[in-house]
Each structure stands twice: as structure tokens, then as C-alpha cells.
Amino acid sequence: MSDASGRPATTDGSASIGRPAIECRSLSKGFDGVPVLRGVSVSFMPGSVNVLAGENGAGKSTLFKLISGQLTPDGGELWLEGERVRRFDPKLAQARGVSIIPQELAPIPEMRLWQNLLIGHETTGLFGLVRRRAMIEQARTMLEGVGLDIDPTVTMHTLGVAATQMVELLKATSWDSRIVLMDEPSSALSSRETEQLFRVIAMLRGRGACILYTSHRMEEIEAISDTVAIMRDGAIINHKPTRELTERQIIADMVGREITELFPDRMLGAGTHEPVLEVRDLRVSGYDNPVSFTLHAGEILGFGGLVGAGRSEMLEAIYGLRPATGSVTLNGEALPLGHMRNSIRRGIAMVPEDRKLAGVLTSLSIMDNLTLPHLDSFTGAAGFIDNGARRERSLDVLKRTRVAYATLGQRVGHLSGGNQQKVALARWLVTERPKVLILDEPTRGIDVGARSELYRLINDLAAQGVAILLASSDMPELINLSHRVLVMRGGGIMGELGRDELDQETILRLAMGRTTDDAHSKDTVDVAHH
């Protein structure tokens, strides 16, 4: 028997009783001389869903990497199912039943979906030959089992972020997983896909798995978790049953202060300035419907729609990353399509959805990430780079964007996800402000404190005259930041909503293919989580 959330019912709502599936005893870890985990002591039981909450940089991902054997602690002890871990190795952790779904996915792009899904679990026949057809059918059955209608023979690089997330989740949990670590698994998913995720979580919990789950979405924490462990500055500062915590308490514990207003006031009169970007009959490769709109100085123009609506593809085409036909003009002059370097030179900047793939270079330093797109500005007539000027500009923009870091030489890969996202945005503010700033899911996987800071930065840039294109699956974000919203479906625009018309139900109706008149009808519809 289970309750409405899919949890196995018990008399007190608690998880199953016994030895902890995970027990951390004074675990510590640091990078580049900077402590990341400071004596973490906490335990989680089998058959329970436990949310690990905290700001980016609190140490959540590092704790996951220790439990999954990817990192070795500097001190303390880790116990899994009553046995102390003495050797930290990913294969040994997997053999103990530990699976991890990281926030930053790492599929092999050129591999077929069925190969990616069944890697390490190949079916072989005579002479050890892989039984390709049998494995394709096995993959198809696995996908259908969680409601995914995807051809298992497609290559991974053709899938979007959301589909890749679900495939990686399925890959990690389809075997004997007794401890499952999920790092922001719903951050790129639609409401329907999030429901699929919750079904998988309920299934795992029902068979006794211990699930450790990070999320910045308060509605998810309430919907699926048994306990919440709150981290701040590398330590566990609170760990209680979910029913004993309020949203306000969780946020206050996470950030060390109360966030009174998440969204800043939108600039009045935005959109009354001169046109900056004009898009006419832009048709992106793979979509039949054209897109036309005008973006004004100081305006935040939002783009809504379900996963697969074509928002990211349209923004990438404007930036020059994707083939398209039609016309784009910037300040009245034609902008050649398919030429990203020219777009950058003309004053268009983009923060992409996948920051690890196209937003930052994780193996390079913070200063290199910030200044590489602008090296010409720091190079003298003799060809020498002025590192003093690079340092000065970098320090200034890091202060303005409130990036938490140790030194300018620190590798970006050692920053939290939220701080990496801030660097991805800050790199376009090192020199003069861009004329057009394209933001694709700018707060995916970012905690509430970092979101608040990014929202204020975005609003400040609009107030300074920067024209902003914002694609977001987070409904409150889209509604509270945008001056107008264009809702997309099938690569085209289903409708335009002014500031006074913005609400979740209307956006969702248009995204589902209803007309503007239908969208304003009073029939009820399920509103997405984000």
C-alpha cells in the first residue's frame, strides 16, 4: 500500500527500520586549499527518499562524489550498508549497489541510445559477438517501461537535454541499485517527464533503495521526500523529517538569511525604446514553422513552451550556432546567419542551456574563462597580453556578479554549478555590455540564493538598455522576469502575451497548441511544475 506520493505506507510515515544505507562520520574534503566539506556527519535509511538541500557551493555534489567513489575524503569515515568503505573507487561503489545520476550528464555522444543504455551489460552470443537486435529490443522495453517513446537506435547527440537526462536516469537505476544519488534530476524536465521521474523514484523506494536527491524546487521537496538534510558551508546544519520543516525554514537554513523577495521589480516602460533585434521568417533546420518578432532595448522578451518546442534551437540560430533561413537585423543592419564569431563581434552574447558543453571551459581558470572571448581587448600593438588589465577586469566583474571563488587561478570545474553559471554570464560583461543577451534556461540547477542574485543582475542589465531574450521552463521565472512572452510550439510562435496577460495556465494552454482565445477560457488544465 502507498500514499498519494507513491511512498510505501507505514504507521508513522517513516522509512524502513534497520541499519543506515549511508552513514557519514566527520567526512572532510577540500580543493585547491579550500575546504568544501567540513566534518559532515549524517545517515540515511533504506527505503527512504532524502533531499539534500543547500546553496550551490554548499558541498552537495562533493558529498555525492565521495559516496559514489569518484573522490577520496581527506578525513572521516563513510559506511555503506553497515560496512566501512576503505577504498574509494567508482567500480567498487557500483558493485555495492551505488548509482549516481549527475547534474552534468556525460553520455558518449556518438554512441547509439541502446549502446549507451546497456553499456557494461551487453548480451552476447556465439564467439562473444554482441546480439545487437536483442539488445535493441531490450532497450526499447526498458524505455517503454518508464513511458519513454524514443527510438533506441538514435545517436545520443541527437537527443535534447531532457531526453538525455531520462536515458541516463534509466541507465543508472535499471540494475541492482540499492543506493541512488540524483543531482538535480528534474532540472531539465517538463512536468510530464518529472512525473515519470517521480514514478521511477517511487519504484526504487518501494523495493528498499535509499535515494539521496538534490533539488532547488520546493514543491518537489514536499512531494517526494521523507527527510531533508540542509547543508551550508560544507556542513550539515539541519536534518529532519520533511513534515517538520516549512519552506521558509529550509530556505533560511540554506542561505543563512531570509530571502524576502526573489524577483526584482521589472523596469517600467520597457519595450518603448528603439528596436534592437528584428527577426523575420526565421525557420530553423528541423522545424517547419517560421518565427518573427522584434526585440527592443531594455526589454526582457521571454520564450515559453514545452520541451521540444524549438526555443533553444531558435536562440542558437540567432546566435549563429545552428543552420536557419530567414533574416535577422541588429540595429538596422543585416546579421549573417550561421556565423557565431560575427554575432559576438556585433554585440550578441549567449549563455547556453548546457553550461559545461558550451558555457564555460571547466579545465581552465576563472580568469581565462572570463577573458578568452575578449583577448583582442587585452593585446597591445606588439602582440603582448596585458595580464594586469585582465586581472583588474576579472576582479571587477566577479565582484559585480557575486561569484564565490578562492583565486582567479582556480579552475572553473571546481566551482559550484551556480557559480559556474555566473561565470558563463560574467564573461560577457568583462568589456562593454552586449547589445543583445541570450539566456537559455539561465538558472537550471541553481539554488534560491544564487537565483535571486542572477535575477537582479538580469534586471539591472535590462535597466541599462541591454535587450534580453530569455527562454525558461520555470514558469514563475518566465512570468516575473519578462515584459512580454512568446509561447512556442513546433518551432513556431503560438501566441504573444503582454505583461498583464501572463499566467501559468495561459502559457501552458498555448504551449499545448490551443489558440489565444482558448488560452483565456476558464477550463482547468494541469499546470507544469516549472
N, C-alpha and C positions, 0 to 999 in steps of 0.2 A: 504494500500500500504506500502511496506517496501523497504529498500535499500538492497545492496548486503550482508550486515552482518546480515539481518533478523530483523533490527530495524524498528519500525514504522516510516514512513517518516513524517517530519514536515518541514515547510518552512525554519527554521534555524538549523535543526538538534538537537534541544534541547529537553529535556524531557517535559512531560506534565506540565502545569502551575497549581499552587494551593498551598495549604499548604504543608509543608515538611512531608514526611512519617517518617523521622527520624530527630530529632534535638537534638544535644548535646550542653549543655551550661556549660562550665567550669567543665567538668567531671574530677574527680581525683580518683586514686586508687593506693594502694601500697601493697606489700607483704614483710613480714619479715623486716619491717622497710625501705624497698627500694621502692621509688616512681616508678610506672610503667606508669601511666597516669598522665600528668601534665596539668590540665586545658584545656581539649580538647573541642573545640567549632567548630562544623561543622554541616551542614544539607544536606540531600539528598532527592530528589523529587520522587514522584510516577512515574512509567513508565520509570525508568531510570536504567542503569547499571553503577555502580560506583566502580572503582577499588581502594582498599585501599593498597597502596604500602609502603614498608618500610623494613628495615633490620629486621632479627629475633631479638626480644627483643625490638622492637620499640613500642609495645603496641597494635598491631592489634588484636591478639586473645583475649586480656583482654577486649578491647572495644566490641568485638563480645559477650563475655560472659555477659557484662553489659546489652547490648541491648536485649539479649535473656533471661535475668532474672536469670542467673546462679550465678552472683555476685552482690553485692550491692556496689555502689560507696561510697567512703569516703567523697566526696563533689561534688557539682554541681547538675545539673538537666538533666533529659532525658525526651523528649517529643516524643510520637509516634502518628502520625496522628492527631496532634493538641491537644492531651491530655497528661498531665504530668503524668509520672509514679511515683507513691508514694510507691508501694510495688514491690520489685524485686523478682519474683517467676517464674520459668520456665513454670508452667501450665498457669499462668495468661498471660505470654508473648505469649504462643501458642494460647490462646483464643483471643488475639489481632491480630492474623494472622502472628506471627513471627515464622519462621522456620530457623533452623541452620543445616548446614552440616559441622561438624568439620573436621579439618585435620586428627586428630587421631580418627578413627572410633570406635564406641562402639556397634556393634550388639551383640545379645546374641548368642554365638557360637553354642549351641546345639539346637537352635530353627530352625524350618523349614523356608525356604525363605518366603513362603506365610504368616506364622505367624508373622515373623519379619516385613514384609511389611505392614500388616494390623493391627498391634497391636494398640489397642485403637479404632479400627473401625470395630469390629467383627460383622458379620451377624449372627443373632440368629433366631431360630425357636420356636417350642413348648417347654414350660418349660424352656426357656432360653438357650437351647442347641445350641452350635455353629454349623452352617451349613458348615461343612468342605469342601464338594465338591463345593459348591457355591463360597466359599472364594478362593479356589484354582483356579477356572476359572476366578474369578475377578482379582487375582494376575497375571494370565497368560495374560489377556487382557491388564493390566497395563504395563507389561514388553514388550509386542509386540508393544504397543503404542509408545514406545521410541526406538524401534528397538533392543531390547534385547532378544536373543534366549537362555533363561535359563529355565530349569525345575523348576517350583515353589515349588516342593516337596523336593528339596535337602536341606540338613542342611547347615547353614551359614558357619560353619568352613571348609566346603569343597570348598568354593569359594576362588579365589585369591583376592588380594588387589583391583585390578581394577574392578572386577565384584562386590565386596562388596561396593566399592565406588559408583557405579552406582545404586545399590539397595538402599543404604542409601539416595542418592540424590532423587530417585523416591519416597521413603517413606516420605521424608520431604516436597516435593513440590506437592504431589498429592491432597492435600486437599486445603482449602481456605487460601493459603499463600499470604499475601499482602506485607510482608517484608521478604526477603530471604537472609540469610547470608551464604556465601560459602567461607570456609577457604581452599585455595589451592585445589579446587575440581578436577583439572586435573592432579595433581602431579603424579598419578599412572596410568594414562590412555594412551592408544595408540592413534594414530592420528584419527582412526575411532571412537573410543569411545569419544574422545574430540569433534569431530563433533556432536555426539549425545548429548553431554553436551551442546554445543552451541545452538542446536535446542531447548532443554528444556529451556535455558535461554531466547531465542527469544520468545518462547511461553509465559513464565511468564511476560516478559516485555510488550508483546503485550496486555496482559489482565490487565496491570496497576500496576504490582508489582514493588516495589523498591528493587533492587538487590545490595547488597554490597558484593564485591568479592575480595579476596586477591589472588595475583599471582605474581610470580617472573619471569614469561615468558613475555618478552617484546612484542613478536608477538601477544600474547593473549590480552594484554592491548590495543594494537592498533586495534585489530579485533573486540572486543565486547563492549568496554566501551564508555560511554558518558562523564564521568568525571574521573579524577584521584585525589585522596586525598593522599598526601605524608606525612608519619609520620616519625619522628626521635626523639629518646629520650623521647617518651611518649607524644609528642605534634604534632599537625597538622602544618606543616610548609609551605604547599602549597596546594591549591585546585583549579584546573582549568579544563575547558573542555579539553578533550583528544587532540583535534585538535590543541590546543595552546601549547602543550608540545612536546619536542623531547625526544627520548630515552636517549640521553646524559644528558639532564636536569633532567629527572626522576632519573637516577642513581646517579648523582651528589647530588641531594637533599636528596636521601635516605641515602647515606653513608657519606655525608658531605665532600666528596672529589671526584675527578675523578678517576675512575678505568681505567688506561691506557692499561694494559694487563691482561686479565682474566686468560689466560692459561700460565703457565711457559714453557720454552723450555724443550723438552724431552731429557733425558740423552742420549748422543751419544754412540753408541756401545752397547746399552742394548741388552741382549739376547745372547751375545757372551760368557757369563760366564757359569759356570758348571750347569747342570740340578739340580734342587732342588726337584720339584714335577713331578712325572710321573704317568699319568692316562691312564689305558689300559682297553678298552672294558667295561667302566662303564655304566651300564644300571640301570636307576632309576626306582623304582616301579611306575607303571602307564604309562611308556613310553617304546616303542618297540626298539627304535634306541640306539645303544651304542655310547659312547663318548671316544675318545682317544686324548691325547695331552701331551706335555712336557712344563713345566714352568721353566725358568732359573732365577738365582739370578739377582736381579736388573732389572727384566723385568716387565712391566705392560702389562698383557695379557687381552685384552678386550673381552667381550662376547656381541654380538648384537642379535637382534631377536624381533619378535612381542610378545605381551602379550600371555602367554600360550606356549611359545617355549620351556620351560623347563630349563631356565637359573638358576632361583632361586633354583629349585629342585636339579639340578646338583651340585650347590655350597653347598647346605645343606647336600647332600650325602657325599661329600668330607670331610665336617666338622664333620660328624657323626650324623647329626640330622634326616636323612631320610634313609630308607632301600634302598639298592642297591646291585648289584652284579658286579663282575669285580675286578680289582686290582688297588691300589694306593700305590706308594712308595714315601717316603720322605727321601731325601739324601741317596738313595740306599737301605733303609730298608722298609719292608712292613708295611703299615699303616692299622690296622684292621678297617673295615667298621662298622659303627653304634656305635662307641664309642667316643662320643664328649669329654669326660674327657681325654681320651688318646690323642686325637688330640691336645687339649690345652696343655697338658704336653709335647708333642713333638714339640711344637712351631708353631702351626697353630692358627690364630686368625680370628674372623669373625665379621663384622659389618653388621647386617641383614637389610633387606628392611624395616621391621616394627620395628622401634626402641622402641616403647612403649611396644610391645609384647615380644621382645627378646633382645633388645639392652641395655636398661637401666632399673633400678628399680626406678620408679618415686617417690615412697613414702620414699625412703632412701636418705641420704645426699650425697653430691658430693663426699666427701672423702670415704664413704662406697662404692659407685658405682665404684670408681677408684681402690680401693684396695681389694675388696672382692675376685676377681679371683686369688689374689696373697697372701692370708693371711699366707700361709706357709713361705713366704719370710720375714714376719714381726714377726714371732713367735719364741721365744727363746727356749732353751732346757727345761726350766721349764714350758713351755706352756703359758707364758705371751706374750701378743701382744705389740709390741713396737709402741705406738701411735705417738711418736715423729718422728720416721722414716716414718710412714705412712703419717704424715702431711708434712714432708720435700719432700718426693717423689711426693705427690699430688700437692703441690705448684709448683714444678719444671715442671711437665708435663702440668699443666694448663697454665703456662706461655708460654711453647713451642707451645701449640695448640691454644693459644689466646682465651680461654673460658672467656666470660663475666659473672661474678658472684659476689655475695656480700660476702659470707663467705663459708668456707669449710663445715659448718654445714647446709647450705641451701639445701632444698630438690630439687632434680633434676626436679621434676614435676613443680617447679616454674620457671625453666629456659625456655628460648625461644626454639622453635623447632631446630633452628640451633645450639644453644649451647648444647642442649641435644645430637645432633648428634656428636658434637665434643667430648663430654664426652664418648659416645659409642666407639669412636676411641681411645681417650686418655687412656682408661682403659687398653689397650693392650700395652701401651708404658711406664707404670709405672716401670716395671722391664726391663729386656733386651728386645731388639727388637725381634718381631716374625720372624720366618724364612719365613712363608707364611702368607700374609694378604689377606683375602677375603672381598671384598667390594660389597655389593648388593644394587644398587641404593643409593650411599652414599650421594648424595646432594638433594634427594627428599624433596621438601618443604623448601629449604634453599635459602636465599637471595644472591644477587650477591656478596656482600662484603664477606660473610662467605664462599661462593663457592671459591672465589679467594684464601682465606687463606687455605681452605682444599686442593685445587689443589696443592698449593705449598708444603704443608705438605706431600701429597701423593708422589709427585715428589722427595722430599728430602729423603723419606724413600726408594724409589727405588734406588736413588743415593748411599744410604748407604748399598745396597745389599739385601734389603727385596724384595722377589718375591711376586708380587701382581696380584690377579685375580679380575677383575673389570667387573661387569655386570651393564649396564646402558641403559635406554631408551632415554637418552638425547644424540642425535646424535653429536652435537658439542663436548660434554664432552667425548664421546667414541672415537671420531676421534682425538681430540687434546691431550688426555692423553695416549692413547695406543701405544705400539710399534708394536703390531700385534692385529688383531681382528678375532675371530672365530664367525661366524654367525650361530645361531641355529634355528632349526625348528623341531617340533615334538619330542623333546628330543635328536635329533642328530645334527651333525655339517654339514651344507650345504656347507661351504667353508671357506678358510683361506685367509685373506687379509694382505699383508705386509704394512709397513708404507706408501710407495709410491702409494699404491692402494686404500687407504682409502678415500671414499667419500660417502655421504648420499645415492645417487642413487644406487650405487653398493651394499651397505649393505642392503638396502630395497629390492632390487631385490632378493638377496639370501634369505632374511627372508621370502619372498613370495613364495619361492620354485623354483626359477629359478636356472639354473646351473651357474657355474663361467663364462663360455663363454657368456651365455645370459646376465649375470650381467654387462659385459663390453660392451654390444651393446649400440647403440646410441638412442634406442627408449626412449621416455619420460615416466616418471612414477611420480605419486604424491609422494612427499617426506613428511615424517611424521613431525609433529611439534616438536617431541622430540624422 
